[in-house]
């Protein structure tokens, strides 16, 4: 029996070949998949806090770090973790534009930081928003972009990580609906709701 996944609003469906990249035999339900992914993500979060060598801004704002973090988050579960997607999705840039768009974003973030274009929280959230809209990977982009924002706000700006409503945002809940509403508002250039939600 293969893996069957029911998707919630705002989630990106996996293609058949991407589902075949599952590294753990025997997973057949969404709940089992979520549990394994969450364990892997918690390991990645621990790595960001426990890493002996201090993260540098240059390291964080690199394509290599973006890919390595995704691999650390989901590499125990998915073969394609940390690799740019090879198919187009219902969201995101064309698969051939991922690296170019990501490099442009990283340059923009460096500029925002150097010139204090926005307050610290807004820089981290604008980075997160653009990163998820590029949609670098087959799946896990929302969770990945939130962790990137947490790393930026803590390691670059020295502030507390975001709370993101203090709840797991992958399940269909009232908080996920608020989060998606805040993202849609950011899509049209208004980051107020996302700023509020990220600290709620």
C-alpha positions in Angstrom: 0.0 0.0 0.0 1.4 3.4 -1.1 1.5 6.6 0.8 -1.7 8.6 0.4 -1.7 12.2 1.6 -4.7 14.4 2.1 -3.6 18.0 1.6 -4.9 21.1 3.4 -5.5 24.5 2.0 -2.2 26.1 1.1 -0.2 22.9 0.9 1.7 21.8 -2.2 0.8 18.3 -3.5 3.7 15.9 -4.2 4.1 14.3 -7.6 4.2 10.5 -7.9 8.0 10.4 -8.3 8.4 12.7 -5.3 6.3 10.4 -3.2 8.6 7.6 -4.2 11.4 9.5 -2.5 10.1 8.5 0.9 13.0 6.9 2.8 11.0 5.2 5.6 9.2 2.0 4.4 5.8 1.3 6.0 4.5 4.9 6.3 1.0 4.9 4.7 -0.9 7.7 6.5 -0.6 11.5 6.8 -0.3 11.2 10.6 2.6 8.8 10.4 4.4 11.0 7.9 3.8 14.1 10.0 5.3 12.4 13.1 8.5 11.4 11.3 8.9 14.8 9.6 8.3 16.6 12.9 11.0 14.4 14.6 13.5 15.3 11.8 12.6 19.0 12.0 13.1 19.1 15.7 16.6 17.6 15.2 17.3 20.4 12.7 16.1 23.0 15.2 18.4 21.6 17.9 21.3 21.7 15.5 20.7 25.5 14.9 20.8 26.1 18.7 23.6 23.7 19.7 26.0 24.2 16.8 29.4 25.1 18.3 30.6 27.3 15.5 28.7 30.6 15.4 26.6 31.2 12.3 27.9 34.1 10.2 25.6 36.4 8.2 27.4 35.4 5.0 26.8 31.7 5.8 23.1 32.1 6.5 22.5 34.2 3.4 23.8 31.6 1.0 22.2 29.1 -1.3 24.3 26.3 0.3 22.8 27.1 3.8 19.3 27.3 2.5 19.6 23.8 0.9 21.6 22.4 3.9 18.9 23.5 6.3 16.1 21.9 4.3 18.2 18.7 4.1 18.7 18.7 7.8 14.9 19.2 8.3 13.6 16.5 6.1 16.7 14.4 5.0 15.8 11.4 7.3 12.4 11.2 5.6 12.7 12.3 2.0 15.4 11.5 -0.6 15.0 14.9 -2.3 15.4 17.0 0.8 17.7 19.9 0.2 17.5 19.5 -3.6 15.7 22.1 -5.7 12.4 20.8 -7.2 12.6 19.4 -10.7 8.9 20.0 -11.4 6.6 23.0 -11.5 4.0 23.3 -8.8 0.7 25.2 -8.1 2.9 27.9 -6.4 6.4 29.1 -7.0 8.7 30.2 -9.8 9.5 28.1 -12.8 11.8 25.2 -11.8 14.6 26.6 -14.0 14.4 30.0 -12.2 14.8 28.8 -8.7 18.6 29.3 -8.2 18.5 32.7 -10.0 15.5 34.0 -8.0 17.0 32.7 -4.7 20.3 34.5 -5.4 18.4 37.7 -6.2 16.5 37.3 -2.9 19.7 36.8 -0.9 21.2 39.9 -2.5 18.0 41.8 -1.5 18.2 40.6 2.1 21.8 41.7 2.4 20.9 45.1 1.0 17.9 45.4 3.5 20.2 44.5 6.4 23.1 46.8 5.3 20.8 49.8 4.8 18.3 49.1 7.5 15.5 49.3 4.9 13.0 47.7 7.3 12.9 46.9 11.0 14.5 43.5 11.9 11.3 41.5 12.2 10.1 42.8 8.9 13.3 41.9 7.1 13.1 38.3 8.5 9.5 38.0 7.5 10.0 39.5 4.0 12.8 37.0 3.5 10.5 34.2 4.7 7.6 35.4 2.4 9.8 35.7 -0.7 11.5 32.3 0.0 8.2 30.4 0.3 6.9 32.2 -2.9 10.0 30.9 -4.8 9.2 27.4 -3.4 12.6 26.0 -3.8 11.8 22.4 -2.8 9.1 19.8 -3.6 7.6 20.2 -0.1 8.3 21.6 3.4 8.8 25.1 2.1 6.5 26.8 4.7 8.2 25.1 7.6 11.6 25.7 6.1 10.9 29.4 5.5 9.7 29.9 9.1 12.8 28.3 10.5 14.9 30.5 8.2 13.1 33.5 9.6 13.8 32.3 13.1 17.5 31.9 12.3 17.8 35.3 10.7 16.0 37.1 13.6 18.1 35.3 16.3 21.5 34.8 14.7 21.7 38.0 12.6 19.7 40.4 14.7 20.0 38.9 18.2 16.3 38.9 18.8 13.9 36.2 20.1 12.7 33.7 17.6 9.1 34.1 16.3 6.2 32.2 18.0 4.1 31.7 14.9 0.9 31.5 17.0 2.6 29.0 19.3 1.1 26.1 17.4 1.9 23.6 14.7 0.8 25.2 11.4 0.7 22.2 9.2 -2.7 21.1 10.3 -6.0 22.7 9.3 -6.8 24.9 12.3 -8.1 28.4 13.0 -4.4 29.5 13.5 -3.5 28.1 10.1 -6.3 30.0 8.5 -5.1 33.2 10.2 -1.5 32.4 9.0 -2.7 31.9 5.4 -4.7 35.1 5.6 -1.6 37.0 6.8 0.4 35.5 3.9 -2.2 36.6 1.4 -2.0 40.1 2.8 1.8 40.0 2.4 1.3 38.9 -1.2 -0.1 42.3 -1.9 2.6 44.1 0.0 0.9 44.5 3.5 3.0 42.8 6.1 1.1 44.1 9.2 -0.9 40.9 9.7 2.1 38.6 9.3 4.1 40.8 11.7 1.4 40.5 14.3 0.8 36.7 13.8 4.5 35.9 13.9 4.7 37.3 17.4 1.4 36.0 18.7 
